[in-house]
Amino acid sequence: MSELKKVIAVAFSTPSILVVLSLVVFGLGFALCKFPTDKGLRKNMIGLFWAICVAIELVWGMQQQYNVLSGATAPTSEQPVAVTIKGVIRYVSEEQAVRHSLATWVFWLAFLALLATHVFFFREKSDK
């Protein structure tokens, strides 16, 4: 359970993740409240939320990858965790390793929220 607490602490101390999660919540809120009432405008607004969300997440994820690749080539007391990217092993701090793995998870969370929004809220009703 302490590992989960560390992950949550790192996630909520990272501004990029907070922005992405808040955009996901706003997008789902717009979809649930059906605001604005014009379906086309609502769809465009939510699409803009997701585009901004994915752009922020991808830039942040690339920054985390760069930080990992800038890590040490041998373990030290300050950088004990091994992270592998494309066959290259680098040693980084525990917090940096968590941030690097969070980049993928937050991206998939945003993608699944986008998919769920389009499937559940913008699906055309059939005449059956």
C-alpha positions as CSV (number, residue, x, y, z in Angstrom):
1,M,0.0,0.0,0.0
2,S,2.9,2.4,0.6
3,E,3.9,2.0,-3.0
4,L,0.5,3.2,-4.1
5,K,0.8,6.2,-1.7
6,K,4.1,7.1,-3.3
7,V,2.6,7.0,-6.8
8,I,-0.4,9.1,-5.8
9,A,1.9,11.6,-4.0
10,V,4.1,11.9,-7.1
11,A,1.1,12.2,-9.4
12,F,-0.6,14.9,-7.5
13,S,2.7,16.9,-7.0
14,T,3.2,17.1,-10.8
15,P,1.5,20.1,-12.4
16,S,1.3,18.5,-15.9
17,I,-0.6,15.5,-14.6
18,L,-3.0,17.8,-12.6
19,V,-3.7,19.8,-15.7
20,V,-4.4,16.7,-17.8
21,L,-6.6,15.2,-15.1
22,S,-8.6,18.4,-14.7
23,L,-9.1,18.7,-18.5
24,V,-10.4,15.1,-18.5
25,V,-12.8,15.9,-15.7
26,F,-14.0,19.1,-17.4
27,G,-14.5,17.2,-20.7
28,L,-16.5,14.5,-19.0
29,G,-18.4,17.2,-17.2
30,F,-19.3,19.0,-20.4
31,A,-20.4,15.7,-21.9
32,L,-22.5,14.7,-18.9
33,C,-24.2,18.1,-18.5
34,K,-24.7,18.4,-22.2
35,F,-23.4,22.0,-22.1
36,P,-23.5,23.8,-24.5
37,T,-26.8,22.5,-25.9
38,D,-25.6,22.6,-29.6
39,K,-24.2,19.1,-30.1
40,G,-21.7,20.1,-32.7
41,L,-20.2,22.9,-30.6
42,R,-20.1,20.6,-27.5
43,K,-18.3,17.9,-29.6
44,N,-15.8,20.5,-30.8
45,M,-15.2,21.9,-27.3
46,I,-14.6,18.4,-25.9
47,G,-12.3,17.6,-28.8
48,L,-10.3,20.7,-28.0
49,F,-10.0,19.6,-24.4
50,W,-8.7,16.2,-25.5
51,A,-6.3,17.7,-28.0
52,I,-4.8,20.0,-25.4
53,C,-4.7,17.2,-22.9
54,V,-2.9,14.8,-25.2
55,A,-0.4,17.6,-26.3
56,I,0.5,18.4,-22.7
57,E,0.8,14.7,-21.8
58,L,3.0,13.9,-24.8
59,V,5.3,16.8,-24.2
60,W,5.6,15.9,-20.5
61,G,6.1,12.2,-21.4
62,M,9.0,13.1,-23.7
63,Q,10.5,15.3,-21.0
64,Q,10.4,12.4,-18.6
65,Q,12.0,10.1,-21.2
66,Y,14.8,12.7,-21.7
67,N,15.3,12.9,-17.9
68,V,15.6,9.1,-17.7
69,L,18.1,9.0,-20.5
70,S,20.1,11.7,-18.8
71,G,20.3,9.4,-15.7
72,A,23.4,7.6,-14.5
73,T,24.9,4.6,-16.2
74,A,25.7,2.9,-12.8
75,P,23.5,2.7,-9.7
76,T,24.3,5.2,-6.9
77,S,22.8,5.9,-3.5
78,E,20.9,8.9,-5.0
79,Q,19.8,7.0,-8.2
80,P,19.1,3.4,-7.3
81,V,16.3,2.5,-9.7
82,A,17.0,1.0,-13.1
83,V,14.7,2.1,-16.0
84,T,15.0,0.7,-19.5
85,I,14.1,2.7,-22.6
86,K,14.7,1.1,-26.0
87,G,17.3,-1.3,-24.6
88,V,19.2,1.5,-22.7
89,I,19.4,1.1,-18.9
90,R,19.7,4.2,-16.9
91,Y,19.6,4.6,-13.1
92,V,17.4,7.4,-11.7
93,S,15.7,8.4,-8.5
94,E,12.6,6.6,-7.3
95,E,10.5,9.6,-8.0
96,Q,11.8,10.0,-11.5
97,A,11.1,6.3,-12.2
98,V,7.5,6.8,-11.0
99,R,7.0,9.9,-13.1
100,H,8.3,8.0,-16.2
101,S,5.8,5.2,-15.7
102,L,3.0,7.6,-14.9
103,A,3.5,9.3,-18.3
104,T,2.2,6.1,-20.0
105,W,-0.7,5.6,-17.6
106,V,-1.9,9.2,-17.8
107,F,-1.8,9.0,-21.6
108,W,-3.9,5.8,-21.6
109,L,-6.3,7.3,-19.1
110,A,-6.9,10.4,-21.3
111,F,-7.3,8.2,-24.4
112,L,-9.9,5.9,-22.7
113,A,-11.8,8.9,-21.4
114,L,-11.9,10.3,-25.0
115,L,-13.1,7.0,-26.3
116,A,-15.7,6.6,-23.6
117,T,-17.0,10.1,-24.2
118,H,-17.4,9.5,-27.9
119,V,-19.0,6.1,-27.5
120,F,-21.4,7.0,-24.8
121,F,-22.3,10.6,-25.5
122,F,-21.9,11.2,-29.2
123,R,-23.1,7.9,-30.6
124,E,-26.0,8.3,-33.0
125,K,-29.2,6.8,-31.8
126,S,-30.6,4.1,-34.1
127,D,-34.3,4.0,-35.0
128,K,-34.8,0.5,-33.7
